[in-house]
């Protein structure tokens, strides 16, 4: 499994990205750095080094294929030795255990004696944790066991999936929630305001402010704390593993009543003690690393809205209202460090409109409508949590998450760099492979520095209408270049005055006056707005 879905295997880290791998192969082959092959490896993204000499523009930007070409002319192993999966896995384990770069080079030298160039291409793909086989992780997990996806969502741990699910005919009814294994959190859906009361069964609902921070899950067992992001990134080094470390734990470790262990869900924000207010999202990490005990400096504050486990007992099946009662009893809030998310009750559209009006006046991002009767649903976007944002209702400021898929070179100060970015909408596919449609061009809202960052963050390839890759559909508006790898392209938040008809794009829609708001590093290509969602949004806009 770890060879098939390496990107889900968080236990095995190789600490080798393309550049280090290139250097490791250069050392393993004893190449001089200026030799054409060493240059090909190091400059794997640049057609000048990779394309011209070999006449294969295809391989540009695909490090594994370029490395395989370099290996194939030197390889002593020309025929596969038919090695077992166990042998391959053992070799990869040695590589991930390598304590230094020298040790990693030693393991790679071993590869040269055992694997053909083609086989090493696949080893490299596993090491880079991107197989690019056009098979989604969902398909692979589903073949392994019908509950594999669910178990993985709850524990984020591939080892646990394979340990727990040994018989594909035996379904799992009780999912284990374990401390220090980040869970994929519950998410909010977007619905038209008129549909919300009906979606919640006409019953009383709760409205909580949608705070603009970072979704964080806190795990605590005794004196040990851990903090994980929505994508299971471990931020414990920032916030503190114990009462003696970090920018948060020392201030909150003693605010728990009768709580030996727990998992809390909430939003982490930067809090400014002078203004007694939360600050912009971008300031959180600085606040977390900069505060150094200065009581006047911004600091992280965790605003809790849910409890998923208490004293080793999972609470996910309990109603939200019950979980909040438990939360109230277990936490003694402390302003600016650990707070409970306040909520208001509502029952109909009138209440929603009133809350929205308040939210807009108060400059809030919006709010989340929650069903107090609902259980905690992992990694699910269902109508028990519905987000309502002020900008959904302001025709002049619809904010959309799009993927950078291409661009055109700029002029003047912005020459030599991609100056306008073509953004795309996602087209969901059955096998989960990426597919995007050109949708609009964004050329304003970013600084020169941001433009440079965008330019450098992508591998650009010349756009050739006759040889267009299958993941992208371009209309009449043609870019100079497109990104090589859509799965690593940046997701950007874009705002515009309205959605308008446009014949030059495949969806026949585009944006009027689009401008860049911010990069969404917390999102990847799978979270980009779909063509369907855009049509839906256009419909809502027209009804207004
Ligand atoms: P958006 O792009 O609209 O900001 P999103 O795609 O990041 O939203 P959603 O699942 O659509 O994520 O919205 C829920 C997110 O809102 C959570 O992941 C969390 O970070 C944030 N949030 C802020 N306040 C709350 C709250 N009171 N309850 C739940 N989530 C909240």
Boltz pocket constraint, residues with backbone or C-beta under 6 A from the ligand:
constraints:
  - pocket:
      binder: B
      contacts: [[A, 186], [A, 187], [A, 188], [A, 189], [A, 208], [A, 209], [A, 210], [A, 211], [A, 212], [A, 213], [A, 214], [A, 215], [A, 230], [A, 266], [A, 267], [A, 305], [A, 341], [A, 368], [A, 387], [A, 401]]
      max_distance: 6.0
